[in-house]
Amino acid sequence: LGGEGLQHQDGTSHLVAATIPNCKAYDPAYAGEMAVIIDAGMREMVTEQRDVFYYVTLMNENYAQPDLPDGAAEGVLRGCYVFNSLQRLLDGRERPVSSQKTVTLLGSGAILTEVVKAAGLLAAEGVEVTVLSVTSWSELARDGVACEQRALAGEAAPGVPWLTQQLAGTHGPVIAATDYVRAVPETVRAFVPEGRRFITLGTDGFGRSDTRAALRAFFGVDAKAIAKAAKFALEG
């Protein structure tokens, strides 16, 4: 979100892109992710001449660019990877004060920076937090649907959705935040492990004009709002 707000900016294009079968849509947060996506796209479209095209959304906000974790390239292309795990317990314990105080945060694009900030706020309160960077909600959804279709067809090994695999090693409620409408992260709800509460945050509603920070606060996708949603899910 820039100062113009949603009346001049995009909140829904990833929904449209998801309806085009040969379009691979990505919303990377960092340069390392972008490099992996560009490399794969050039190989598919130019070298291999496959009938696909890539749609990538970028942003002009200035923020730190961390190195891509080792082995993350596959996750970048398939839609998500574990970005960071934060465990900062105020009483010095190696485990959370309560086994229930664990949460998983998903974020994409520019809002991943807010997710990381929210993780820091939660960790400072003794909550064990795992952050996943989501590079493509539509690729995650397509992968999950493909696994379901193979299972319905009676295949012996239909596979496990990539998102389900990545969340299997995490615990607690799952909070997903983007600066697109909530319908974008809602596309993966079916592939969150059973029994895990799933809350989505997005920029639904009419556009507004203000600073980036004020807009994120208004739509409830800034660090404070994400941390608040996580604590609400933990209490529930």
Secondary structure as UniProt FT lines:
FT   TURN            3..4
FT   TURN            6..8
FT   HELIX           13..18
FT   TURN            21..22
FT   STRAND          23..26
FT   HELIX           31..42
FT   HELIX           43..47
FT   STRAND          53..56
FT   TURN            70..71
FT   HELIX           73..78
FT   STRAND          80..86
FT   TURN            90..91
FT   TURN            99..100
FT   STRAND          102..107
FT   TURN            109..110
FT   HELIX           111..124
FT   TURN            125..126
FT   STRAND          128..134
FT   HELIX           137..152
FT   TURN            153..154
FT   HELIX           162..168
FT   STRAND          174..177
FT   HELIX           183..186
FT   TURN            187..188
FT   HELIX           189..191
FT   TURN            194..195
FT   STRAND          198..201
FT   HELIX           212..219
FT   HELIX           223..235
//
